[in-house]
Amino acid sequence: MSESKYLLGPIRIPFLILTPACVVLGLGAAVWTAGRVSALHFALALIGAISAHISVNVLNEYFDFKSGLDAQTERTPFSGGSGTLQERPGLAKQTLGTGLGSLGITALIGLYFLYVRGLSLLPLGLLGLLVILVYTVWLTRNPLICLIAPGLGFGPLMVMGTSFVLTGEYTWTAFVASLVPFFLVNNLLLLNQFPDVKADQRVGRRHLPIVVGRQTSSLVYGAFLLLAYVAIVLGVAFASLPKFSLAGLLTLVIAVPVAVGAYRYANEVKRLTPFLGANVVINILTPLLVATGLFVG
């Protein structure tokens, strides 16, 4: 591993692609409801969202290193951390600084939008910062909150937040659109927890696969998948989304096999791993397809 990879490892750059997909969905909601939006405000919203995602990744890496969790996990390309701090523990303080610095960038951009758009943004902003700060050290010890916190961050907080800073108002379109990444990103983290159950349990985590088991959790995964697509259909049916947003249903051809695979191989990490990758594809493509429908109108 080169020096640059050591420095960038905790950021987990390949995972950051999820953020633009969710921000673009918020942009789509804003454009469909308000028409033209500020390119500068969109750029700032994207930078703030990416900084928030970097902060989540880096702080998670730091706290999992400090707790000893990452030293015990069976690492996959989609779970178990980057392994950077196991190889270079001397980078721990720098990693913490990167996480807090990225959070600071997000907070500064949030303050700008508070000035521009007013205090109506404050509840979303404060909740977002709180989720980032306490996710690893506290939220992972409550099964229900741990289940919905990731989707809350990338769904209502990111999508509705983006739409609000671009339009100055909260809309039903942004809310309904945000339900798609809400359910999908909850699922992303849920399925990625399957390989880490034993290690997570040893350090005091209490997420759903620990509490109810992987097999039952796979049924929750399937239910959340269904709800993501139901949100699209109902959004169109009640005119909160344009008909072209039904393009988001195209990822059902991936989602159905993944749901079946998650149930069938819930307790077999090696056979489950390809489905973890397909789950990432669902999380990125579906919001982009719904957003495309919003742009087309």
Beta strands, then each sheet from edge to edge (+ up, - down):
end
